[in-house]
Amino acid sequence: MNSGAKSFLIVTASVGSGHEKAAAAVAEAIQSQHPHAVINIIDFMSMKTSWINALMKNCYLNMLHFVPNLYEFMYQFTAGKKKGGFVKWAMSSVIVYSMKAIIKKYRPDTIICTHPFPADAVSHLLEHKKADFDSCAIITDYSVHQMWVCPKLNHYFVAIDSMRDQLVEFGISKDIIHVSGIPVSQPFCHSYDKAQSRRELGLSMDMPVVMMMGGGLGLGGMDAAMDQLEKIKEKLQLLVIAGRNEELKKKVEALALKSHHNVIPWGYTDKVPVMMAASDVLITKPGALTLTEAMSLGLPMVLHEPIPGPETDNARFMSEGGMAIWLHSGDSLSKIIGDLLAHPEKLARMCQNSLKYRRTDAANHIARCMS
């Protein structure tokens, strides 16, 4: 550790992009407030950190892809205090060793966790007095699962008031819970001019712009959603972000050749804030970071195919708050999008609801509390 410079270790997980995005946003805020701080961001689930952790990550991703119902069962099974506590104890006994190695290497003054696995490992070490540092968990969803309950952490940062109440029910002191919102990077905290954003992307002002995202992994049935949108007779400009999913990007490129809409495929890109600012509505799976980014920019949302468990809770919060429409089985995506585009007052109302709920100072708030 550099003499005189405070050292921050931000531990995240490359499971989707949300945990990593939250980590990057907080790192950005800390560096802005403390230019001389030493900040290291570590992927707890990478092979470089631990082959066992990487194996657990691969099992998780395969479960989501091949047997999502099993993931939902596991999520519900571990939600209770007794069963969830046992699973956490079993996992802690495995992953705590990789956390000890990370701490020995970086010797941080402060550890910030954006995923429950490293948070639990940190709590375990603090409980057994095998470490001494300030610590916190940033919960990157709109509900609290038992796996996030790590009693020895010094701070919790949550998105909404009801999550604070959930943590208190799990036995966490109300005094260490901060309702900060979910941190997003600075480009999502600015105001954008829609016309200028469309010009920057080479889009027409005369046609509606519909944005489609599936998160960093490109999940969420986007190819099926595009087929649905072909039923809309009005010509649309479709910004389709496939993320790191190259197979999906190729599918979108093929569909673009025969679509009567103006389909513009994108892979992983840093232009998402401008794209959101240019769009009239976003179609996405309800990953919390994507929802928070869209909410920060006042972009109305239509949500489909949530990952069972946390994303279902995210979709419920957004739809009940009037920021999004949650597409259920049997609902017609084409009819919902067509209706929204035909009634701009509905889009305006959803935009206002988003701006009412947004917390664009979340990253700075967390940085101030942990510095």
Phi, psi and omega in degrees: 000136181292135180297129176084347180255127179290138185252127179245133173245117179252117186251122185233193180209133182276059177245096195074193182247350187298313181297320180291320179297318179297318178299315181295321180295318179291319177301318179300317181291318179297315181298324179294319181280331183224083186303335183264001180295147175262118185237124175239130176253125184241134173274105185293337185257018180271158177297328180296326180281312182193130179293330179292316178298318179296323178296318178297320178298315180295322177297318179298311182296320178294323178296317179298320185284315189261323183224067182301332178295327177292321177298317179299319178299314181296321180297313180290323181298322183269003183287331180286156185296318185288306182292317179297322179296321179294315179298318179298318179298317180297319181289321180301320182297340180266313190273347183296332182293321178291326177292320177300319180294320179295315181295320179298323182287316189260341178045061186282155169277329184221135175243129179241125183246132177248014177218145185294331183296306177295327178299319180291322178296318178298314179301319179299315180294320179294323180298322181264015175053041178257014179198160180215103181195164173281150186210155175202162172241135173252110184277118189261041172216180181254023172205166183248125173260152180308328182296340179276353185276105183233091196299336186268359176292153183276332183214152170233141174239124186234164187280320189219163185302320184297334178289325174299317179297321178298316180296322177298320177297330177279359175100009178273137180296134180299333185293338183256008182256123181248126176272090188260338196090171178269129184288134174234158183290161187305321181302338179272358182257004181259165172265142181235149173272124184299316181297316179296321180296320178293321178297319180299326181266359181072032182260154179279147174276351188264353180237142177300149177245121177246126180258141180231130180223152174233021183082178184298336180266358178068036180269170169111028172059039186291326180294321176294322179296322179295322176300320179297319183291342176295341180285345178279121185288322179298135180288130181246158167259115184253115174265108187249113182258115181269355181066222181270007182275093184294324179297317178295320180300320178294322177298316181296319179298322178291317179295328181298329182292332183248359181283147174275355173271165174271096185265126180240104182280143176227145169269214177290131187213154176261009181266012183303317180301318179293320179298317179297319180295330181277346190267157175268329182203150179245131172254123185203160165285151189273058168290137190298322182291318177299316179298318182292321177298314179296318179298321180298330181261005177070031182267120177299150186230148167239123189251135180218155175048060176292146168296129183305137179108246186297322181291332173296317177295321178298315180298321180297314180299314183292321181287319179293333178276358178076017180267342186211160170251126181267117182279116179259169179303130181094343177287149180260115179298318182297320180292320181292314179295317179300318180294318180297316182291333178279346182231081183301337179294329177292317177297320180297321180293319178295322177299313180297322177297320178297314182295332179289324184269342189294153177226083186285353180264011187303310183298317179295322179298314179297316180300318179295318182292326186264000181269000000 
